[in-house]
Amino acid sequence: SWLRYIVASYKDLEENGTEIIAHEKAHIDLRHSYDILFAGLLAVVQWFNPAIWLLRRELKSLHEYEADRAVLDSGADPRSYQLLLIKKAVGAGRYSLPTA
């Protein structure tokens, strides 16, 4: 998502559309694009400052945690959402979790 636009593949929408749209909508509602844009402008001015690069990375991580929290608060099943995040991070068929 960027500003007020969401781009997703048809496959993702068919498989997990509700969670993905909720996640991306949270980025839009929380105005994360503006934070990223501001951090990018700071990096242009302070490109030599290592703290700026750390700030940008931490800001992106914080945005993902906030969007994930919004999805869970919307009523998504935590276990299935966790598996979706793992699948998106490492790819389908490359993870296995022990079940109790």
ChimeraX commands (.cxc) that place a marker at each C-alpha (Angstrom):
marker #1 position 0.00,0.00,0.00 radius 0.5
marker #1 position 1.07,3.55,-0.64 radius 0.5
marker #1 position -0.86,6.62,0.47 radius 0.5
marker #1 position -4.47,5.50,-0.22 radius 0.5
marker #1 position -3.79,2.73,-2.76 radius 0.5
marker #1 position -3.54,-1.02,-2.24 radius 0.5
marker #1 position -1.96,-3.33,-4.81 radius 0.5
marker #1 position -2.23,-7.09,-4.39 radius 0.5
marker #1 position -2.13,-10.13,-6.62 radius 0.5
marker #1 position -5.31,-12.01,-7.46 radius 0.5
marker #1 position -3.83,-15.14,-5.91 radius 0.5
marker #1 position -3.23,-13.41,-2.57 radius 0.5
marker #1 position -6.73,-11.94,-2.59 radius 0.5
marker #1 position -8.32,-15.30,-3.34 radius 0.5
marker #1 position -6.36,-17.16,-0.66 radius 0.5
marker #1 position -6.21,-14.63,2.20 radius 0.5
marker #1 position -7.92,-11.49,0.95 radius 0.5
marker #1 position -9.58,-10.50,4.20 radius 0.5
marker #1 position -6.40,-10.49,6.26 radius 0.5
marker #1 position -4.24,-8.92,3.56 radius 0.5
marker #1 position -6.71,-6.12,2.89 radius 0.5
marker #1 position -7.10,-5.49,6.64 radius 0.5
marker #1 position -3.31,-5.31,7.01 radius 0.5
marker #1 position -2.85,-2.92,4.11 radius 0.5
marker #1 position -5.86,-0.84,5.13 radius 0.5
marker #1 position -4.27,-0.42,8.57 radius 0.5
marker #1 position -1.16,1.00,6.89 radius 0.5
marker #1 position -3.39,3.49,5.07 radius 0.5
marker #1 position -5.50,4.39,8.11 radius 0.5
marker #1 position -2.39,4.90,10.27 radius 0.5
marker #1 position -0.79,7.04,7.54 radius 0.5
marker #1 position 2.42,5.02,7.42 radius 0.5
marker #1 position 3.25,6.29,3.93 radius 0.5
marker #1 position 3.80,9.77,5.33 radius 0.5
marker #1 position 6.18,8.44,8.00 radius 0.5
marker #1 position 8.17,6.58,5.35 radius 0.5
marker #1 position 8.25,9.63,3.13 radius 0.5
marker #1 position 9.44,11.84,5.99 radius 0.5
marker #1 position 12.12,9.32,7.01 radius 0.5
marker #1 position 13.27,9.16,3.39 radius 0.5
marker #1 position 13.61,12.94,3.25 radius 0.5
marker #1 position 15.62,12.86,6.46 radius 0.5
marker #1 position 17.86,10.21,4.95 radius 0.5
marker #1 position 18.48,12.43,1.92 radius 0.5
marker #1 position 19.68,15.25,4.17 radius 0.5
marker #1 position 21.43,13.07,6.74 radius 0.5
marker #1 position 22.68,10.27,4.47 radius 0.5
marker #1 position 25.99,10.14,6.37 radius 0.5
marker #1 position 24.30,9.63,9.76 radius 0.5
marker #1 position 23.97,5.93,10.67 radius 0.5
marker #1 position 21.16,6.73,13.12 radius 0.5
marker #1 position 18.89,7.73,10.23 radius 0.5
marker #1 position 19.27,4.33,8.58 radius 0.5
marker #1 position 18.53,2.59,11.88 radius 0.5
marker #1 position 15.53,4.86,12.39 radius 0.5
marker #1 position 14.11,3.99,8.97 radius 0.5
marker #1 position 14.50,0.27,9.57 radius 0.5
marker #1 position 12.91,0.43,13.02 radius 0.5
marker #1 position 10.09,2.62,11.73 radius 0.5
marker #1 position 9.23,0.04,9.06 radius 0.5
marker #1 position 9.25,-2.73,11.68 radius 0.5
marker #1 position 7.01,-0.69,13.97 radius 0.5
marker #1 position 4.59,-0.09,11.10 radius 0.5
marker #1 position 4.35,-3.82,10.45 radius 0.5
marker #1 position 3.65,-4.54,14.13 radius 0.5
marker #1 position 0.94,-1.87,14.20 radius 0.5
marker #1 position -0.71,-3.25,11.05 radius 0.5
marker #1 position -0.54,-6.80,12.41 radius 0.5
marker #1 position -2.16,-5.65,15.66 radius 0.5
marker #1 position -4.96,-4.00,13.66 radius 0.5
marker #1 position -5.62,-7.26,11.80 radius 0.5
marker #1 position -5.80,-9.22,15.04 radius 0.5
marker #1 position -8.03,-6.57,16.61 radius 0.5
marker #1 position -10.38,-6.89,13.63 radius 0.5
marker #1 position -11.11,-10.48,14.64 radius 0.5
marker #1 position -8.66,-12.56,12.60 radius 0.5
marker #1 position -7.66,-15.92,14.05 radius 0.5
marker #1 position -4.19,-15.40,15.58 radius 0.5
marker #1 position -2.89,-18.85,14.66 radius 0.5
marker #1 position -3.95,-18.74,11.01 radius 0.5
marker #1 position -2.67,-15.16,10.69 radius 0.5
marker #1 position 0.66,-16.22,12.19 radius 0.5
marker #1 position 0.93,-19.02,9.64 radius 0.5
marker #1 position 0.05,-16.56,6.85 radius 0.5
marker #1 position 2.89,-14.26,7.96 radius 0.5
marker #1 position 5.34,-17.17,8.04 radius 0.5
marker #1 position 4.17,-18.31,4.60 radius 0.5
marker #1 position 4.67,-14.81,3.18 radius 0.5
marker #1 position 8.08,-14.46,4.83 radius 0.5
marker #1 position 9.63,-17.77,3.81 radius 0.5
marker #1 position 7.39,-19.00,1.00 radius 0.5
marker #1 position 4.84,-21.75,0.81 radius 0.5
marker #1 position 5.97,-25.26,1.61 radius 0.5
marker #1 position 9.19,-24.23,3.33 radius 0.5
marker #1 position 8.02,-24.13,6.89 radius 0.5
marker #1 position 6.78,-26.68,9.33 radius 0.5
marker #1 position 5.61,-26.14,12.85 radius 0.5
marker #1 position 5.14,-28.88,15.38 radius 0.5
marker #1 position 1.56,-29.25,16.53 radius 0.5
marker #1 position 0.49,-30.30,19.94 radius 0.5
marker link #1:1,2 radius 0.2
marker link #1:2,3 radius 0.2
marker link #1:3,4 radius 0.2
marker link #1:4,5 radius 0.2
marker link #1:5,6 radius 0.2
marker link #1:6,7 radius 0.2
marker link #1:7,8 radius 0.2
marker link #1:8,9 radius 0.2
marker link #1:9,10 radius 0.2
marker link #1:10,11 radius 0.2
marker link #1:11,12 radius 0.2
marker link #1:12,13 radius 0.2
marker link #1:13,14 radius 0.2
marker link #1:14,15 radius 0.2
marker link #1:15,16 radius 0.2
marker link #1:16,17 radius 0.2
marker link #1:17,18 radius 0.2
marker link #1:18,19 radius 0.2
marker link #1:19,20 radius 0.2
marker link #1:20,21 radius 0.2
marker link #1:21,22 radius 0.2
marker link #1:22,23 radius 0.2
marker link #1:23,24 radius 0.2
marker link #1:24,25 radius 0.2
marker link #1:25,26 radius 0.2
marker link #1:26,27 radius 0.2
marker link #1:27,28 radius 0.2
marker link #1:28,29 radius 0.2
marker link #1:29,30 radius 0.2
marker link #1:30,31 radius 0.2
marker link #1:31,32 radius 0.2
marker link #1:32,33 radius 0.2
marker link #1:33,34 radius 0.2
marker link #1:34,35 radius 0.2
marker link #1:35,36 radius 0.2
marker link #1:36,37 radius 0.2
marker link #1:37,38 radius 0.2
marker link #1:38,39 radius 0.2
marker link #1:39,40 radius 0.2
marker link #1:40,41 radius 0.2
marker link #1:41,42 radius 0.2
marker link #1:42,43 radius 0.2
marker link #1:43,44 radius 0.2
marker link #1:44,45 radius 0.2
marker link #1:45,46 radius 0.2
marker link #1:46,47 radius 0.2
marker link #1:47,48 radius 0.2
marker link #1:48,49 radius 0.2
marker link #1:49,50 radius 0.2
marker link #1:50,51 radius 0.2
marker link #1:51,52 radius 0.2
marker link #1:52,53 radius 0.2
marker link #1:53,54 radius 0.2
marker link #1:54,55 radius 0.2
marker link #1:55,56 radius 0.2
marker link #1:56,57 radius 0.2
marker link #1:57,58 radius 0.2
marker link #1:58,59 radius 0.2
marker link #1:59,60 radius 0.2
marker link #1:60,61 radius 0.2
marker link #1:61,62 radius 0.2
marker link #1:62,63 radius 0.2
marker link #1:63,64 radius 0.2
marker link #1:64,65 radius 0.2
marker link #1:65,66 radius 0.2
marker link #1:66,67 radius 0.2
marker link #1:67,68 radius 0.2
marker link #1:68,69 radius 0.2
marker link #1:69,70 radius 0.2
marker link #1:70,71 radius 0.2
marker link #1:71,72 radius 0.2
marker link #1:72,73 radius 0.2
marker link #1:73,74 radius 0.2
marker link #1:74,75 radius 0.2
marker link #1:75,76 radius 0.2
marker link #1:76,77 radius 0.2
marker link #1:77,78 radius 0.2
marker link #1:78,79 radius 0.2
marker link #1:79,80 radius 0.2
marker link #1:80,81 radius 0.2
marker link #1:81,82 radius 0.2
marker link #1:82,83 radius 0.2
marker link #1:83,84 radius 0.2
marker link #1:84,85 radius 0.2
marker link #1:85,86 radius 0.2
marker link #1:86,87 radius 0.2
marker link #1:87,88 radius 0.2
marker link #1:88,89 radius 0.2
marker link #1:89,90 radius 0.2
marker link #1:90,91 radius 0.2
marker link #1:91,92 radius 0.2
marker link #1:92,93 radius 0.2
marker link #1:93,94 radius 0.2
marker link #1:94,95 radius 0.2
marker link #1:95,96 radius 0.2
marker link #1:96,97 radius 0.2
marker link #1:97,98 radius 0.2
marker link #1:98,99 radius 0.2
marker link #1:99,100 radius 0.2
view
